[in-house]
Amino acid sequence: MEKYLGEIVINRKQIKEKVKELAEKISRDYKGKSILIIGILRGAIIFLADLVRELKIPLEIDFMVVSSYGSSTKTSGIVRILKDLDQDVKNRHLLLVEDIIDTGLTLNYLIRNLKARNPASLEVCALLSKEGKQRVPLEIKYLGFSIPNCFVVGYGLDFNEKFRNLPDIYFLKEEAISEG
């Protein structure tokens, strides 16, 4: 599998520092409030776990599973909620945690869906955003890194469910994608 990995895009030290920085901003912004962290599975789990350990505010965690890719590397544009939240979000402060923003279609759908449930507030925290790839305008209050429009793996990000466990984020070589 290592033959499919390109150069490291973001190393574990940079990730750790950015997670701490994001957690400090979130803790400051939500001081005196309790928030519900909504993790988007599966990619966000590692980022979310590291982030919540750094937060200094009361919080709860819930998860959603959504699909817009299937086994492809390109979004289908059709978003399906495979697992919804277990908790009512009305009048709650929500922080949606996502691993990567690609076209923004999935995130845009989730934001509209959650806002329709009347939360007190809703913000987004994303580890990565692909430059120039968004097809819909999104306001991301807490963003870790902007990266070139390429396929990346590691730190929760996968290709066909592989590479999530890598502690750094790597470019995925084209031959990995073409061999599928």
C-alpha positions as CSV (number, residue, x, y, z in Angstrom):
1,M,0.0,0.0,0.0
2,E,2.9,2.4,0.6
3,K,3.7,2.4,-3.1
4,Y,0.4,4.4,-3.6
5,L,1.4,7.2,-1.2
6,G,2.9,10.4,-2.5
7,E,4.5,13.1,-0.4
8,I,3.2,14.1,3.0
9,V,0.9,17.1,2.6
10,I,0.4,17.8,6.3
11,N,2.5,16.1,8.9
12,R,1.3,14.9,12.4
13,K,3.1,17.8,14.2
14,Q,1.3,20.4,12.0
15,I,-2.0,18.5,12.5
16,K,-1.6,18.5,16.3
17,E,-0.8,22.2,16.4
18,K,-3.7,23.1,14.2
19,V,-6.2,20.9,16.3
20,K,-5.0,22.7,19.5
21,E,-5.4,26.1,17.8
22,L,-8.9,25.3,16.6
23,A,-9.9,24.0,20.0
24,E,-8.7,27.2,21.7
25,K,-10.8,29.3,19.3
26,I,-13.9,27.1,19.8
27,S,-13.4,27.0,23.6
28,R,-13.1,30.8,23.6
29,D,-16.2,31.4,21.3
30,Y,-18.4,29.0,23.3
31,K,-17.3,30.0,26.8
32,G,-20.2,29.6,29.2
33,K,-22.1,27.5,26.7
34,S,-22.6,23.8,26.2
35,I,-22.3,22.5,22.7
36,L,-23.3,19.4,20.7
37,I,-20.4,18.2,18.5
38,I,-21.8,16.4,15.5
39,G,-19.2,14.2,13.8
40,I,-19.6,13.1,10.3
41,L,-18.5,9.5,10.1
42,R,-16.3,7.9,9.1
43,G,-13.6,10.3,8.0
44,A,-14.0,12.9,10.8
45,I,-13.6,10.4,13.7
46,I,-9.9,10.8,14.3
47,F,-10.0,14.6,14.0
48,L,-13.0,14.8,16.2
49,A,-11.4,12.6,18.9
50,D,-8.3,14.8,19.0
51,L,-10.4,18.0,18.9
52,V,-12.7,17.2,21.8
53,R,-9.8,16.2,24.0
54,E,-8.5,19.8,23.6
55,L,-11.8,21.6,24.2
56,K,-12.3,23.3,27.5
57,I,-16.1,23.6,27.5
58,P,-19.0,21.3,28.3
59,L,-19.9,19.2,25.3
60,E,-21.8,16.2,24.1
61,I,-21.1,14.2,20.9
62,D,-23.4,12.7,18.4
63,F,-22.8,11.3,14.9
64,M,-24.2,11.2,11.4
65,V,-23.3,9.0,8.6
66,V,-23.9,10.4,5.1
67,S,-23.0,9.1,1.7
68,S,-22.4,11.0,-1.5
69,Y,-19.4,9.0,-2.9
70,G,-20.1,5.3,-2.8
71,S,-16.8,3.6,-3.8
72,S,-15.9,6.4,-6.3
73,T,-13.4,9.3,-5.8
74,K,-15.9,11.8,-7.1
75,T,-19.1,12.8,-5.4
76,S,-22.3,11.7,-7.0
77,G,-24.0,14.9,-5.9
78,I,-26.8,12.9,-4.2
79,V,-26.6,12.9,-0.4
80,R,-28.1,10.2,1.7
81,I,-28.3,10.2,5.5
82,L,-27.5,6.6,6.5
83,K,-27.5,7.3,10.2
84,D,-29.2,10.4,11.7
85,L,-28.6,12.0,15.1
86,D,-29.8,10.3,18.2
87,Q,-30.5,13.7,20.0
88,D,-32.9,16.5,19.4
89,V,-31.0,19.6,18.4
90,K,-33.7,22.3,18.8
91,N,-32.3,25.3,20.7
92,R,-28.8,23.6,21.0
93,H,-25.5,25.1,20.0
94,L,-24.2,22.7,17.2
95,L,-20.7,22.3,15.9
96,L,-20.5,20.2,12.8
97,V,-17.1,18.5,12.5
98,E,-16.0,17.4,9.0
99,D,-12.8,15.9,7.8
100,I,-12.6,17.5,4.3
101,I,-14.7,19.8,2.2
102,D,-14.6,18.9,-1.4
103,T,-17.4,20.2,-3.6
104,G,-19.3,21.4,-0.5
105,L,-22.5,19.8,-1.7
106,T,-22.7,17.3,1.2
107,L,-21.9,19.9,3.8
108,N,-24.4,22.4,2.2
109,Y,-27.1,19.7,2.4
110,L,-26.2,18.9,6.1
111,I,-26.3,22.6,7.1
112,R,-29.7,23.1,5.5
113,N,-31.0,19.9,7.1
114,L,-29.7,20.8,10.6
115,K,-30.9,24.5,10.4
116,A,-34.4,23.2,9.6
117,R,-34.3,21.6,13.1
118,N,-34.0,25.0,14.8
119,P,-30.7,24.9,16.6
120,A,-29.7,27.9,18.7
121,S,-26.6,28.1,16.5
122,L,-24.7,26.1,13.9
123,E,-21.1,26.4,13.0
124,V,-18.7,24.1,11.0
125,C,-15.2,22.9,11.9
126,A,-13.4,21.2,9.1
127,L,-9.8,20.0,9.0
128,L,-9.3,20.4,5.3
129,S,-10.8,22.3,2.4
130,K,-9.8,21.7,-1.2
131,E,-8.9,25.0,-3.0
132,G,-11.1,25.9,-5.9
133,K,-13.3,22.8,-5.7
134,Q,-16.4,24.2,-3.9
135,R,-19.5,24.3,-6.1
136,V,-21.6,26.1,-3.5
137,P,-20.5,29.0,-1.2
138,L,-19.9,27.8,2.4
139,E,-19.0,29.8,5.5
140,I,-16.6,27.7,7.5
141,K,-15.8,29.4,10.9
142,Y,-13.2,26.9,12.0
143,L,-10.9,25.7,9.2
144,G,-7.7,23.8,9.6
145,F,-5.9,23.8,6.3
146,S,-6.6,24.6,2.6
147,I,-5.1,22.1,0.3
148,P,-4.7,21.8,-3.5
149,N,-7.4,20.0,-5.4
150,C,-6.0,16.5,-5.1
151,F,-6.9,13.2,-3.4
152,V,-5.5,12.8,0.1
153,V,-5.5,10.0,2.6
154,G,-4.5,9.5,6.2
155,Y,-5.7,10.9,9.6
156,G,-9.2,9.5,9.0
157,L,-9.3,10.2,5.3
158,D,-9.5,7.1,3.1
159,F,-9.5,5.6,-0.3
160,N,-11.7,2.5,-0.5
161,E,-11.7,2.4,3.3
162,K,-7.8,2.1,3.4
163,F,-5.2,4.5,4.8
164,R,-7.4,6.1,7.6
165,N,-5.0,5.0,10.3
166,L,-2.0,6.9,8.9
167,P,-0.9,9.7,11.3
168,D,0.1,12.1,8.5
169,I,-1.9,13.3,5.5
170,Y,-0.5,12.1,2.1
171,F,-1.2,12.8,-1.5
172,L,-2.6,9.6,-3.1
173,K,-0.8,8.7,-6.3
174,E,-2.9,8.4,-9.5
175,E,-2.1,4.7,-10.0
176,A,-3.8,3.9,-6.7
177,I,-7.0,5.6,-8.0
178,S,-6.8,4.0,-11.5
179,E,-6.2,0.6,-10.0
180,G,-9.1,1.2,-7.5
